[in-house]
Amino acid sequence: MLMKAEKKSEPASAENDMPVLTLNGVTKTFPGVTALSEVSLELFPGKVTALVGENGAGKSTVVKILTGIYQPNGGQIEIDGSPIRFPTAQDAGDAGVTAIHQETVLFDELSVAENVFLGHAPRGRFGLIDTSVMMDRAREILEGIGANIEPRTKLKDLGIANKHLVAIARALSIDARVVIMDEPTAALSQKEIEELYELVEELKTQGKAILFISHKFDEIFRIADSYTVFRDGALVGNGAIADVTEAELVKMMVGREVSQIFPNREHNTGDEILVVEGYEHPTEFADISFTLRRGEILGFYGLVGAGRSEFMQSLFGITRPSAGEVTIDGEREIIRSPADAVGKGIVYVPEDRGRQGAIAALPIFQNVTLPSLGRTSKNGFLKLAEEFKLAREYTERLDLRAASLDTDVGNLSGGNQQKVVIAKWLATQPKVIILDEPTKGIDIGSKAAVHEFMAELAAEGLAVIMVSSEIPEVLGMSDRVIVMREGRIAAELSGDDMAPETLVRHAAGI
């Protein structure tokens, strides 16, 4: 179904005709790769511009240039029509440009107010931080975005959604004119996403220019006024969101039509490879029992807080169950740690690839070979040639895009980081691979590639467990679906029972 935006009303004020921020012919190169090639972008007050593109298209590079982390090699940044430079992140903030990232760094042991004003706290006599003023200002900003959060609360005592609101308050504490939202809904429930939409509308009424980066087309068509599309570091299209369809955006993004995201599969499953019986945890889940066969993709679906990821982490040995048994290839096994799980043939690709999946400061080849050092070393010494050989084999299978295997993982796009994590675990030659939200935060083209690769793994006899919050993905890729609710299995579905309405009913307890 093609999606097209409703025509949005034009602002009455003439000042909206002048962009707050403009990129003119901006270029950014790194050794061996051109990240941006003469791109342009305009952001207007009181409007949302969606920046769209595949992973590796240059979106993250633009954000880093706008926030003073990277310096362009060519082109010009303008604010209110006047050229400007951002040598540092502080300079960008002083100019009124702020960013809310998908994985914002906050500090659990500090209070909400301290996180909001970190680095620019109000000061009183003798240059000391004025705690009273800081608390009052933090409360004012939080109330302005509809966040009912006490500024003195320790951040560690807040849930994910409220932490996200603190990150937004932190960004707004500099009185920003330009607000960059980079995948802002990735960790939010549907109710929290609706509240974020309301916040975006409030920011628009305040005259903020918003750059909105998302891979979710329903979000883009819901709140954006205009779009800009990047492909391979170049500008390939822009215009009013009301004048474009979803299919047209996809074609601009990937250079081709993507009509089939989910591959056609022959559902040929083999013998039982994994049996889980009566798995329980004191606080997270209870009575989890199921079987998994070779060549099968078993989907796990549930609402936020259903206990899916918590169970997968326990199955991988990150946390200890209080009861339950695991049988692999007919043998009962005790999994006390991730090392035990890997040794028994179970690997886990986590949802949080940034913190749990990869080491950003290490190059690609070292990340990929880290769990397989026994294959790339001899007599206690690493063999560099073997490391590169193993890393190349699996990154090529996943069509990883990088200048070289020496590139630090932290410099890759989100989709390519995900490929590194998957390659790392596939190199251990597992029997069961657990993919927790495998396409979270990656673009439609990369999603299609990951789905195709999952189908290939299943065809080769690997057993796949896929945790996903996206109903089309669950239904499009799974042979069977287990629905969890409040830490328990609510239903196991297959065949004609695998329908969107059925999944939602069981997940919500209707």
Secondary structure, 3 states (H helix, E strand, C coil): CCCECCCCCCCCCHHHHCCCEEEEEEEEEECCEEEEEEEEEEECCCCEEEEECCCCCCHHHHHHHHCCCCCCCEEEEEECCEEECCCCHHHHHHCCEEEECCCCCCCCCCEHHHHHCCCCCCECHHHCECHHHHHHHHHHHHHHCCCCCCCCCEHHHCCHHHHHHHHHHHHHCCCCCEEEEECCCCCCCHHHHHHHHHHHHHHHHCCCEEEEECCCHHHHHHHCCEEEEEECCEEEEEEEHHHCEHHHHHHHHHCCCCCCCCCCCCCCCCCEEEEEEEEECCCCCCCEEEEEECCCEEEEEECCCCCHHHHHHHHCCCCCCCEEEEEECCEEECCCCHHHHHHHCEEEECCCHHHHHCCCCCEHHHHHHHHHCCCCEECCEECHHHHHHHHHHHHHHCCCCCCCCCCEHHHCCHHHHHHHHHHHHHCCCCCEEEEECCCCCCCHHHHHHHHHHHHHHHHCCCEEEEECCCHHHHHHHCCEEEEEECCEEEEEEEHHHCCHHHHHHHHHCC
